[in-house]
Amino acid sequence: MPRRTVITGSAAGIGRALADQLRGRGEDVVGVDLRDAEVVADLSTPEGRAAAVAGVRELAGDRVDALVTCAGVAEPSPLMVRINYFGTVGLVTALQPLLAASSAPRVAVIGSISGTMGNDDRVRQACLDGDEEAGVTRAAELTDSGRPHSIYPATKAAVAEWARRTSVSPGWADAGIALNVVAPGVVLTQMTTGLFEDPVMRELMDAAVPMPLNGYAPPEAVAKVLAFLVSEDNTHVTGQVVYVDGGAEVSTRSADLF
Ligand SMILES: NC(=O)c1ccc[n+]([C@@H]2O[C@H](COP(=O)([O-])OP(=O)(O)OC[C@H]3O[C@@H](n4cnc5c(N)ncnc54)[C@H](O)[C@@H]3O)[C@@H](O)[C@H]2O)c1
């Protein structure tokens, strides 16, 4: 029986590249996105997340072999809290029983190199506390006071910390479920197109995220790493943040941090 993988954000960028790769190797993919997907749902709301889970159950039944959460937004706004963190954690948590029914269940969530950078502690903590409205309220304060740029890294840091803690908590590693984070550097998708149009932004981005190994990544490069982490071949990697960043993390953080 082919492996059955659920991919959020499957209509574009990294999610679409992964869907193409998995289908290319004969696997079943159930995509979840705002459009052009098997399950059309809005992961920014609790109702949309519930609809996504119901749609997945309808198509996949009671078993899902893998889940990859690529849905995300980078436009600074409180929506980042709802989609990047709660849209991710809500879906992973709700699909745990279906994953536990697989003989080789695997999950990968998407963080970001920005999760290693300065971020707003109150947004991050509200996410980790599971308090969506507190996170959104704080993000709105940051937006209104002209400091929205600390929201995205806070949501990505929270996703990584949540995944690391959860990976070895009851119901995950002990149920055979591998749970990892892939943290890309700069990837050439619609999310970053605008940054390349502005030479000042591009210079800032290159300084913040230096990528000495092969430069900006195509989405397929990130998808290949995700494809391994959610394959049956990954038997012992869990709780890890895998940077697919051309060397940005090691360039910007201390080499003795590992
Ligand atoms: N592109 C980069 O440089 C980069 C770097 C680091 C991390 N990331 C992360 O990788 C992930 C994928 O990014 P990408 O570059 O492929 O972006 P993308 O914009 O190409 O694709 C994101 C997909 O998510 C979907 N989506 C957005 N909001 C949604 C919602 N409310 N409900 C359901 N689906 C929704 C979009 O419709 C889109 O298909 C994101 O989490 C992003 O934060 C991207």
Ligand as a Chemical Component Dictionary entry (heavy atoms), coordinates in Angstrom:
data_LIG
# 
_chem_comp.id                   LIG 
_chem_comp.type                 NON-POLYMER 
_chem_comp.pdbx_formal_charge   0 
_chem_comp.three_letter_code    LIG 
# 
loop_
_chem_comp_atom.comp_id 
_chem_comp_atom.atom_id 
_chem_comp_atom.alt_atom_id 
_chem_comp_atom.type_symbol 
_chem_comp_atom.charge 
_chem_comp_atom.model_Cartn_x 
_chem_comp_atom.model_Cartn_y 
_chem_comp_atom.model_Cartn_z 
_chem_comp_atom.pdbx_ordinal 
LIG N1  N1  N 0  10.541 31.025 1.301  1  
LIG C1  C1  C 0  11.448 31.158 2.262  2  
LIG O1  O1  O 0  12.505 31.798 2.094  3  
LIG C2  C2  C 0  11.217 30.513 3.604  4  
LIG C3  C3  C 0  12.260 30.545 4.538  5  
LIG C4  C4  C 0  12.081 29.962 5.784  6  
LIG C5  C5  C 0  10.881 29.362 6.088  7  
LIG N2  N2  N 1  9.880  29.352 5.183  8  
LIG C6  C6  C 0  8.628  28.704 5.570  9  
LIG O2  O2  O 0  8.349  27.635 4.678  10 
LIG C7  C7  C 0  6.941  27.446 4.591  11 
LIG C8  C8  C 0  6.532  27.425 3.133  12 
LIG O3  O3  O 0  6.897  28.669 2.550  13 
LIG P1  P1  P 0  6.941  28.913 0.983  14 
LIG O4  O4  O 0  8.118  29.760 0.729  15 
LIG O5  O5  O -1 6.774  27.634 0.265  16 
LIG O6  O6  O 0  5.638  29.833 0.838  17 
LIG P2  P2  P 0  4.553  29.940 -0.289 18 
LIG O7  O7  O 0  3.909  31.263 -0.075 19 
LIG O8  O8  O 0  5.126  29.631 -1.630 20 
LIG O9  O9  O 0  3.525  28.775 0.080  21 
LIG C9  C9  C 0  2.787  28.815 1.279  22 
LIG C10 C10 C 0  1.480  28.073 1.046  23 
LIG O10 O10 O 0  0.746  28.160 2.283  24 
LIG C11 C11 C 0  -0.610 28.404 1.959  25 
LIG N3  N3  N 0  -1.322 29.081 3.053  26 
LIG C12 C12 C 0  -1.104 30.350 3.520  27 
LIG N4  N4  N 0  -2.002 30.658 4.442  28 
LIG C13 C13 C 0  -2.803 29.573 4.592  29 
LIG C14 C14 C 0  -3.942 29.302 5.394  30 
LIG N5  N5  N 0  -4.464 30.232 6.222  31 
LIG N6  N6  N 0  -4.532 28.089 5.304  32 
LIG C15 C15 C 0  -4.050 27.159 4.434  33 
LIG N7  N7  N 0  -2.969 27.366 3.641  34 
LIG C16 C16 C 0  -2.374 28.560 3.711  35 
LIG C17 C17 C 0  -0.540 29.319 0.735  36 
LIG O11 O11 O 0  -1.780 29.350 0.033  37 
LIG C18 C18 C 0  0.595  28.706 -0.046 38 
LIG O12 O12 O 0  0.150  27.728 -0.950 39 
LIG C19 C19 C 0  6.312  28.575 5.400  40 
LIG O13 O13 O 0  5.995  28.099 6.688  41 
LIG C20 C20 C 0  7.430  29.596 5.504  42 
LIG O14 O14 O 0  7.296  30.401 6.644  43 
LIG C21 C21 C 0  10.014 29.896 3.933  44 
# 
loop_
_chem_comp_bond.comp_id 
_chem_comp_bond.atom_id_1 
_chem_comp_bond.atom_id_2 
_chem_comp_bond.value_order 
_chem_comp_bond.pdbx_ordinal 
LIG N1  C1  SING 1  
LIG C1  O1  DOUB 2  
LIG C1  C2  SING 3  
LIG C2  C3  SING 4  
LIG C2  C21 DOUB 5  
LIG C3  C4  DOUB 6  
LIG C4  C5  SING 7  
LIG C5  N2  DOUB 8  
LIG N2  C6  SING 9  
LIG N2  C21 SING 10 
LIG C6  O2  SING 11 
LIG C6  C20 SING 12 
LIG O2  C7  SING 13 
LIG C7  C8  SING 14 
LIG C7  C19 SING 15 
LIG C8  O3  SING 16 
LIG O3  P1  SING 17 
LIG P1  O4  DOUB 18 
LIG P1  O5  SING 19 
LIG P1  O6  SING 20 
LIG O6  P2  SING 21 
LIG P2  O7  DOUB 22 
LIG P2  O8  SING 23 
LIG P2  O9  SING 24 
LIG O9  C9  SING 25 
LIG C9  C10 SING 26 
LIG C10 O10 SING 27 
LIG C10 C18 SING 28 
LIG O10 C11 SING 29 
LIG C11 N3  SING 30 
LIG C11 C17 SING 31 
LIG N3  C12 SING 32 
LIG N3  C16 SING 33 
LIG C12 N4  DOUB 34 
LIG N4  C13 SING 35 
LIG C13 C14 SING 36 
LIG C13 C16 DOUB 37 
LIG C14 N5  SING 38 
LIG C14 N6  DOUB 39 
LIG N6  C15 SING 40 
LIG C15 N7  DOUB 41 
LIG N7  C16 SING 42 
LIG C17 O11 SING 43 
LIG C17 C18 SING 44 
LIG C18 O12 SING 45 
LIG C19 O13 SING 46 
LIG C19 C20 SING 47 
LIG C20 O14 SING 48 
# 
